[in-house]
Amino acid sequence: MVYRKFVKRLLDLLLAIPMLTILLIPLIIVGIIIKLTSEGPVLFIQERYGRNSKPFALYKFRSMTNKAPVKANSEFEDITSYVTSFGMFIRKTSVDELPQLWNIIKGDMSFIGPRPLAKTDEKVLSLRKQNGADQVLPGISGLAQVNGRNNLSDEDKAAYDAKYAAHLSFRVDMLLTVETFVSVLKRDGVFKETVIDDNKSDKDMVRHDEESIDVSSKG
């Protein structure tokens, strides 16, 4: 409970503030490239739902064209046709997520937690309310995220989110952080499944499988 209520937030701030300061100039350069290579705003700002299902404005670098329809990524038949050339790069490297450092500093998000969803994911949002997954801050990456988020059913997404919320701990957050970094470095991911088992201790909660997944498509 101490970690959930105080330590997790403190660690988020101790990491997010220095990161945003160090990356400020590179982030500005990324913004300039986005502006020069495609029409539209630098940032993609969208209402998402966080802890206790309260809405907030999420910030990302825009990676898609202005003609892209507003719907969940999993609903696109060919999402790549709407992604800009530079947008494909920043999505695969997760650079598009870096503006969310500001969301973390503001207290809207954490580094690790259930992915913040928009109204287009109404079913998962409803399931989260029922299973308690919306009782924690959403994250840039999380349990469902490293398990091929858009390849999962709505029920499975919500189940992963609920397991994370129920077992939130420093150890689980560190394990998921490591998996996230490795997945980003590999670009196509190396983990098929990470399982939190209600009957196991924290140190046994993460299991790695050899088969790879595509983690380049994100919510």
MOCOR-V27607 format. One record per pair of residues at least 24 apart in sequence whose C-alpha atoms are under 10 Angstrom apart, sorted by the first residue. I is the first residue (numbers start at 1). J is the second residue. Records with the same first field share a line. If there is no record, write none. Layout:
I = J / J
This chain:
1 = 168 / 169
2 = 169
3 = 168 / 169 / 170
4 = 136 / 137 / 165 / 168 / 169 / 170
5 = 136
7 = 169 / 170
8 = 110 / 111 / 112 / 168 / 169 / 170 / 173
9 = 104 / 105 / 107 / 109 / 110 / 111 / 137
11 = 110 / 111
12 = 101 / 104 / 105 / 107 / 109 / 110 / 111 / 112
13 = 101 / 104 / 105 / 106 / 107 / 110 / 111
14 = 105
15 = 101 / 104 / 105 / 111
16 = 98 / 100 / 101 / 102 / 103 / 104 / 105 / 110 / 111
17 = 101 / 102 / 104 / 105
18 = 101
19 = 98 / 101
20 = 98 / 99 / 100 / 101 / 102 / 105
23 = 98
24 = 99
27 = 61 / 95 / 96 / 98 / 99
30 = 61 / 86 / 90 / 95 / 96
31 = 61 / 62 / 96
33 = 86
34 = 61 / 62 / 63 / 84 / 85 / 86 / 87 / 90
35 = 62
37 = 84 / 85 / 86 / 87
38 = 62 / 63 / 64 / 65 / 66 / 84 / 85 / 86 / 87
39 = 64 / 65 / 66 / 84
40 = 64 / 65 / 66 / 67
41 = 65 / 66
43 = 96 / 99
44 = 96 / 99
46 = 117 / 118 / 119
47 = 116 / 117 / 118 / 119
48 = 108 / 115 / 116 / 117 / 118 / 119 / 120 / 121 / 138
49 = 108 / 115 / 116 / 117 / 118 / 119 / 125 / 134 / 137 / 138
50 = 108 / 109 / 113 / 114 / 115 / 116 / 117 / 118 / 125 / 133 / 134 / 135 / 136 / 137 / 138 / 139
51 = 108 / 109 / 114 / 116 / 129 / 132 / 133 / 134 / 135 / 136 / 137 / 138
52 = 128 / 129 / 132 / 133 / 134 / 135 / 136 / 137
53 = 116 / 117 / 125 / 126 / 128 / 129 / 133 / 134 / 135 / 136 / 137 / 138
54 = 108 / 134
55 = 108 / 116 / 117 / 118 / 119
56 = 103 / 108 / 109 / 116 / 118
57 = 100 / 103 / 108
58 = 97 / 99 / 100 / 102 / 103 / 108 / 109 / 116 / 117 / 118
59 = 96 / 97 / 98 / 99 / 100 / 101 / 102 / 103
60 = 94 / 95 / 96 / 97 / 98 / 99 / 100 / 101 / 103
61 = 87 / 90 / 91 / 94 / 95 / 96 / 97 / 98 / 99 / 100
62 = 86 / 87 / 90 / 91 / 96 / 97
63 = 87 / 88 / 89 / 90 / 91 / 95 / 96
64 = 88 / 91
70 = 120
71 = 118 / 119 / 120 / 121
72 = 117 / 118 / 119 / 120 / 121 / 122 / 150 / 218 / 219
73 = 120 / 121 / 150 / 217 / 218 / 219
74 = 121 / 149 / 150 / 151 / 152 / 153 / 217 / 218 / 219
75 = 120 / 121 / 150
79 = 217
80 = 217
88 = 216 / 217
89 = 216
90 = 216
91 = 184 / 187 / 215 / 216 / 217 / 218
92 = 183 / 184 / 185 / 186 / 187 / 188 / 214 / 215 / 216 / 217 / 218
93 = 183 / 184 / 185 / 186 / 187 / 188 / 216
94 = 140 / 181 / 183 / 184 / 185 / 187 / 215 / 216 / 217 / 218
95 = 184
97 = 140 / 141 / 218
98 = 140
100 = 139 / 140
101 = 140
103 = 139 / 140
104 = 137 / 138 / 139 / 140
107 = 137
108 = 137 / 138 / 139
109 = 136 / 137 / 138 / 139 / 140
110 = 136 / 137 / 138 / 139 / 140 / 141 / 142
111 = 137 / 138 / 139 / 140 / 141 / 142 / 173 / 176 / 177
112 = 136 / 137 / 138 / 139 / 140 / 141 / 142 / 143 / 145 / 164 / 168 / 172 / 173 / 174 / 176 / 177 / 180
113 = 137 / 138 / 139 / 140 / 141 / 142 / 143 / 144 / 145 / 161 / 164 / 165 / 168 / 173 / 176
114 = 138 / 139 / 140 / 141 / 142 / 143 / 144 / 145 / 157 / 158 / 160 / 161 / 162 / 164 / 165
115 = 139 / 140 / 141 / 142 / 143 / 144 / 145 / 149 / 157 / 161 / 218 / 219
116 = 140 / 141 / 219
117 = 219
118 = 219
121 = 154 / 219
122 = 154
123 = 154 / 155 / 158
124 = 153 / 154 / 155 / 156 / 157 / 158 / 159 / 161
125 = 154 / 158
126 = 158
127 = 154 / 155 / 157 / 158 / 159 / 161 / 162
128 = 155 / 157 / 158 / 159 / 161 / 162
129 = 158 / 162
130 = 158 / 162
131 = 158 / 159 / 161 / 162 / 163 / 165 / 166
132 = 158 / 159 / 161 / 162 / 163 / 165 / 166
133 = 158 / 159 / 160 / 161 / 162 / 163 / 164 / 165 / 166
134 = 158 / 161 / 162 / 165
135 = 162 / 165 / 166
136 = 161 / 162 / 164 / 165 / 166 / 168
137 = 165
138 = 165
140 = 180 / 218 / 219
141 = 173 / 176 / 177 / 179 / 180 / 181 / 218 / 219
142 = 172 / 173 / 176 / 177 / 179 / 180
143 = 172 / 173 / 175 / 176 / 177 / 179 / 180 / 193 / 194 / 195 / 196 / 206
144 = 193 / 194 / 195
145 = 176 / 180 / 194 / 215 / 217 / 218 / 219
146 = 176 / 177 / 179 / 180 / 182 / 183 / 184 / 189 / 190 / 191 / 192 / 193 / 194 / 213 / 214 / 215 / 218
147 = 179 / 189 / 190 / 191 / 192 / 193 / 194 / 195 / 212 / 213 / 214 / 215
148 = 189 / 191 / 192 / 193 / 212 / 213 / 214 / 215 / 216 / 217 / 218
149 = 213 / 214 / 215 / 216 / 217 / 218 / 219
150 = 214 / 215 / 216 / 217 / 218 / 219
151 = 213 / 214 / 215 / 217
160 = 194 / 195 / 196
163 = 195 / 196 / 197 / 198
164 = 195 / 196
166 = 196 / 198
167 = 196 / 197 / 198 / 201 / 202 / 205
168 = 202
169 = 202
170 = 202
171 = 202 / 203 / 205 / 206
172 = 196 / 202 / 203 / 204 / 205 / 206
175 = 202 / 203 / 205 / 206
176 = 206
179 = 206 / 208
180 = 215
183 = 212 / 213 / 214 / 215 / 216
184 = 215 / 216
186 = 212 / 214 / 215
187 = 213 / 214 / 215 / 216
188 = 212 / 213 / 214 / 215 / 216 / 217
189 = 213 / 214 / 215 / 216
190 = 214 / 215
191 = 215
